[in-house]
């Protein structure tokens, strides 16, 4: 992307750069406008009319920006909540498989842990670089392992159905996460903002009075709208930049499982697991009695 530096630079510096660029252009334009405005012409300026036009354009532009920022912020919050829900769905799946307690379910648990590590070590690194992650071999293997489970008892049948439900939830939330990695506002919208702000600044040049007053008016308008454009840009891609979402939810899940997220080296299916089996029987021995999502009665 042409503006990748925005996501590799601290937000405060990005804001200062935006303000300085727009403010410099606005003040240079005001100076040139003043030089080329004849005395006879600027006496025809009417501050009442200028104020009316300025208010109309500023209000229309502010409404558009407010709507976009609100939508972007809601998307950012929804993506953040979905990350927590996705991690919880995988953890619940592991709890259910632990209650299932068969060799096949243990294999599925190992694959689920591999999948979490692949999210941290592979997918998030690509997402934070603005790249859409490819198909995840860990997830494919996990799907196959869960679907291959053969329930025999009524308890296993209920647990199997619950496991399928949690797996589907995790897959759907992953699809949403990947979609937000590359979904951005169209470039035409940014051009619309730039043109609208440019018109607003040009109208402000028609205000009469002392030059210091005119400079201050132009500066205030430029700083306000430069800040709004910066905020819109930073919220546009929720997994990029210093304002981005991270993999903390998935790291917490690994901590709950007694595994250090830093001990997930790259290897087959994203990581190489230790040979130690992961059983949650001690932690979730009563999960089937206490959980509202699992009913084996």
C-alpha positions as CSV (number, residue, x, y, z in Angstrom):
1,X,0.0,0.0,0.0
2,X,1.2,3.5,-0.7
3,X,0.6,4.7,2.9
4,X,2.1,1.7,4.7
5,X,4.3,4.1,6.7
6,X,1.1,5.2,8.6
7,X,0.8,1.8,10.2
8,X,4.5,1.6,11.0
9,X,4.6,5.0,12.8
10,X,3.4,5.9,16.3
11,X,-0.1,7.5,16.2
12,X,1.1,10.8,17.6
13,X,3.7,11.2,14.9
14,X,1.1,10.3,12.2
15,X,-1.3,12.9,13.6
16,X,1.5,15.6,13.5
17,X,2.4,14.7,10.0
18,X,-1.2,14.9,8.8
19,X,-1.7,18.3,10.5
20,X,1.6,19.7,9.2
21,X,0.9,18.6,5.6
22,X,-2.6,19.9,5.5
23,X,-1.9,23.1,7.5
24,X,1.1,23.9,5.3
25,X,-0.9,23.6,2.1
26,X,-3.8,25.6,3.6
27,X,-1.6,28.5,4.7
28,X,0.5,28.6,1.5
29,X,-2.8,28.7,-0.4
30,X,-4.1,31.5,1.8
31,X,-0.9,33.5,1.2
32,X,-1.1,33.0,-2.6
33,X,-4.8,33.8,-2.6
34,X,-4.1,37.1,-0.7
35,X,-1.4,38.1,-3.2
36,X,-3.6,37.6,-6.2
37,X,-6.7,39.2,-4.7
38,X,-6.9,42.8,-5.8
39,X,-8.0,45.5,-3.3
40,X,-11.1,46.2,-5.3
41,X,-12.1,42.5,-5.4
42,X,-11.6,41.7,-1.7
43,X,-13.8,44.7,-0.8
44,X,-16.7,42.8,-2.4
45,X,-16.4,39.9,0.1
46,X,-19.4,39.5,2.4
47,X,-18.6,37.8,5.7
48,X,-22.3,36.9,6.2
49,X,-22.5,35.0,2.9
50,X,-19.1,33.4,3.5
51,X,-20.2,32.3,7.0
52,X,-23.3,30.7,5.6
53,X,-21.5,28.8,2.9
54,X,-18.8,27.8,5.4
55,X,-21.4,26.5,7.8
56,X,-23.2,24.5,5.1
57,X,-20.1,22.8,3.8
58,X,-18.6,22.2,7.3
59,X,-21.9,20.7,8.6
60,X,-22.3,18.4,5.6
61,X,-18.7,17.2,5.8
62,X,-18.8,16.8,9.5
63,X,-21.9,14.5,9.2
64,X,-20.2,12.3,6.6
65,X,-17.1,12.0,8.7
66,X,-19.0,11.4,11.9
67,X,-21.0,8.6,10.2
68,X,-17.9,6.9,8.9
69,X,-15.9,7.2,12.2
70,X,-18.9,5.8,14.1
71,X,-19.2,2.9,11.7
72,X,-15.4,2.2,11.8
73,X,-15.3,2.4,15.6
74,X,-18.3,0.0,15.9
75,X,-16.5,-2.4,13.5
76,X,-13.3,-2.1,15.5
77,X,-15.2,-2.9,18.8
78,X,-17.1,-5.8,17.1
79,X,-13.8,-7.3,15.8
80,X,-12.3,-7.0,19.3
81,X,-15.3,-8.8,20.8
82,X,-15.2,-11.5,18.1
83,X,-11.5,-12.2,18.9
84,X,-12.5,-12.9,22.5
85,X,-15.4,-15.1,21.4
86,X,-13.3,-17.0,18.9
87,X,-10.7,-17.8,21.6
88,X,-13.4,-18.8,24.0
89,X,-15.0,-21.1,21.4
90,X,-11.7,-22.9,20.9
91,X,-11.2,-23.2,24.6
92,X,-14.8,-24.5,25.1
93,X,-14.1,-27.0,22.3
94,X,-11.0,-28.3,24.1
95,X,-13.0,-28.6,27.4
96,X,-15.7,-30.6,25.6
97,X,-13.1,-32.9,23.9
98,X,-11.5,-33.4,27.4
99,X,-14.8,-34.5,28.8
100,X,-15.2,-36.9,25.8
101,X,-12.0,-38.6,27.0
102,X,-11.0,-41.0,24.2
103,X,-7.7,-41.4,22.3
104,X,-9.3,-39.8,19.3
105,X,-10.5,-36.8,21.3
106,X,-7.0,-36.4,22.8
107,X,-5.6,-36.1,19.2
108,X,-8.2,-33.5,18.5
109,X,-7.1,-31.6,21.6
110,X,-3.5,-31.6,20.4
111,X,-4.6,-30.3,17.0
112,X,-6.7,-27.5,18.7
113,X,-3.6,-26.4,20.6
114,X,-1.6,-26.5,17.4
115,X,-4.3,-24.4,15.8
116,X,-4.1,-21.7,18.5
117,X,-0.4,-21.5,18.1
118,X,-0.7,-21.2,14.4
119,X,-3.1,-18.2,14.9
120,X,-0.4,-16.5,17.1
121,X,2.7,-17.5,15.1
122,X,1.4,-17.4,11.5
123,X,-2.0,-15.7,11.0
124,X,-1.5,-12.7,13.3
125,X,1.9,-11.9,11.8
126,X,0.5,-11.9,8.3
127,X,-2.6,-9.9,9.4
128,X,-0.5,-7.2,11.1
129,X,1.5,-6.9,7.9
130,X,-1.7,-6.4,5.9
131,X,-1.7,-9.8,4.2
132,X,-4.5,-12.3,4.1
133,X,-3.5,-15.6,5.7
134,X,-3.7,-18.6,3.5
135,X,-5.7,-21.8,4.3
136,X,-4.7,-23.1,7.8
137,X,-3.6,-26.7,7.8
138,X,-4.1,-26.9,11.5
139,X,-7.7,-25.9,11.2
140,X,-8.2,-28.4,8.4
141,X,-6.7,-31.2,10.5
142,X,-8.8,-30.1,13.6
143,X,-12.0,-30.2,11.5
144,X,-11.2,-33.7,10.3
145,X,-10.3,-35.0,13.8
146,X,-13.5,-33.7,15.3
147,X,-15.7,-34.9,12.5
148,X,-14.1,-38.3,12.7
149,X,-15.1,-38.8,16.3
150,X,-17.6,-41.7,16.7
151,X,-20.0,-41.1,19.6
152,X,-21.3,-44.3,21.1
153,X,-23.0,-43.5,24.4
154,X,-25.7,-40.8,24.8
155,X,-23.1,-38.7,26.7
156,X,-20.7,-38.8,23.8
157,X,-23.4,-38.0,21.3
158,X,-24.3,-34.8,23.2
159,X,-20.6,-33.9,23.6
160,X,-20.0,-34.5,19.9
161,X,-22.9,-32.2,18.9
162,X,-21.6,-29.5,21.3
163,X,-18.1,-29.9,19.9
164,X,-19.4,-29.4,16.3
165,X,-21.3,-26.3,17.4
166,X,-18.2,-24.7,19.0
167,X,-16.0,-25.6,16.0
168,X,-18.5,-24.0,13.7
169,X,-18.5,-20.8,15.8
170,X,-14.7,-20.7,15.8
171,X,-14.6,-21.1,12.0
172,X,-17.3,-18.4,11.4
173,X,-15.4,-16.0,13.7
174,X,-12.1,-16.7,12.0
175,X,-13.7,-15.9,8.6
176,X,-14.9,-12.6,10.0
177,X,-11.4,-11.9,11.4
178,X,-9.8,-12.6,8.0
179,X,-12.3,-10.4,6.2
180,X,-11.5,-7.5,8.4
181,X,-7.8,-7.9,7.6
182,X,-8.2,-6.7,4.0
183,X,-11.6,-4.8,4.1
184,X,-10.9,-1.1,3.9
185,X,-12.8,2.1,2.9
186,X,-12.8,2.7,-0.8
187,X,-10.1,5.1,-2.1
188,X,-12.9,7.3,-3.6
189,X,-14.1,8.1,0.0
190,X,-10.7,9.5,0.9
191,X,-10.7,11.6,-2.3
192,X,-14.2,12.8,-1.4
193,X,-12.9,13.9,2.1
194,X,-9.9,15.6,0.6
195,X,-11.9,17.5,-1.9
196,X,-14.5,18.5,0.7
197,X,-11.9,19.7,3.1
198,X,-10.1,21.6,0.3
199,X,-13.4,23.4,-0.6
200,X,-14.0,24.2,3.1
201,X,-10.5,25.7,3.4
202,X,-10.8,27.7,0.2
203,X,-14.1,29.2,1.4
204,X,-12.4,30.2,4.7
205,X,-10.0,32.4,2.6
206,X,-12.8,34.7,1.7
207,X,-13.2,35.8,5.3
208,X,-12.2,39.5,5.6
209,X,-10.4,41.2,8.4
210,X,-6.9,41.1,9.9
211,X,-4.5,38.6,8.4
212,X,-3.7,37.1,11.7
213,X,-7.4,36.4,12.2
214,X,-7.7,34.8,8.8
215,X,-4.7,32.6,9.5
216,X,-6.1,31.5,12.8
217,X,-9.5,30.6,11.2
218,X,-7.9,28.6,8.4
219,X,-5.6,26.9,10.9
220,X,-8.3,25.8,13.3
221,X,-10.4,24.4,10.4
222,X,-7.5,22.5,9.0
223,X,-6.3,21.1,12.3
224,X,-9.8,19.8,13.2
225,X,-10.4,18.1,9.9
226,X,-6.9,16.7,9.7
227,X,-7.4,15.1,13.0
228,X,-10.7,13.5,11.8
229,X,-9.0,12.1,8.7
230,X,-6.2,10.7,10.8
231,X,-8.6,8.9,13.1
232,X,-10.6,7.5,10.2
233,X,-7.3,6.2,8.6
234,X,-6.1,4.5,11.9
235,X,-9.5,2.8,12.5
236,X,-9.8,1.6,8.9
237,X,-7.6,-1.5,9.4
238,X,-8.1,-2.9,12.9
239,X,-5.1,-5.3,12.8
240,X,-2.5,-2.8,11.6
241,X,-0.6,0.0,13.2
242,X,-0.1,1.1,16.8
243,X,-3.9,1.1,17.3
244,X,-4.2,-2.5,16.2
245,X,-5.8,-5.5,17.9
246,X,-3.4,-8.2,19.0
247,X,-3.4,-11.9,19.8
248,X,-3.7,-11.5,23.6
249,X,-6.9,-13.5,23.8
250,X,-5.3,-16.6,22.2
251,X,-2.2,-16.3,24.4
252,X,-4.5,-16.3,27.5
253,X,-6.1,-19.5,26.3
254,X,-2.6,-21.2,26.0
255,X,-1.8,-19.9,29.5
256,X,-5.0,-21.5,30.8
257,X,-3.9,-24.8,29.2
258,X,-0.6,-24.5,31.0
259,X,1.4,-23.8,27.9
260,X,3.8,-20.9,27.3
261,X,2.8,-19.1,24.0
262,X,6.5,-18.4,23.5
263,X,7.2,-22.2,23.4
264,X,5.4,-22.6,20.0
265,X,8.2,-22.9,17.5
266,X,7.4,-23.0,13.8
267,X,7.1,-26.5,12.4
268,X,4.5,-28.9,11.0
269,X,1.0,-27.3,11.1
270,X,2.5,-24.0,12.4
271,X,4.1,-25.3,15.5
272,X,5.9,-28.3,17.1
273,X,4.2,-29.6,20.2
274,X,6.0,-31.3,23.0
275,X,5.2,-35.0,23.5
276,X,3.4,-34.3,26.8
277,X,-0.3,-35.0,26.6
278,X,-2.6,-32.2,27.5
279,X,-5.5,-33.5,29.7
280,X,-7.9,-31.1,31.3
281,X,-9.7,-33.7,33.3
282,X,-8.6,-32.2,36.6
283,X,-9.7,-28.7,35.6
284,X,-13.0,-29.6,33.9
285,X,-14.0,-32.8,35.7
286,X,-17.3,-31.2,36.6
287,X,-17.8,-29.2,33.4
288,X,-20.6,-31.4,32.2
289,X,-22.5,-30.9,35.4
290,X,-22.0,-27.2,35.8
291,X,-21.9,-25.9,32.2
292,X,-25.1,-24.5,30.8
293,X,-23.9,-25.3,27.3
294,X,-23.4,-29.0,27.9
295,X,-26.3,-31.2,29.1
296,X,-25.7,-34.9,29.5
297,X,-28.7,-35.7,31.6
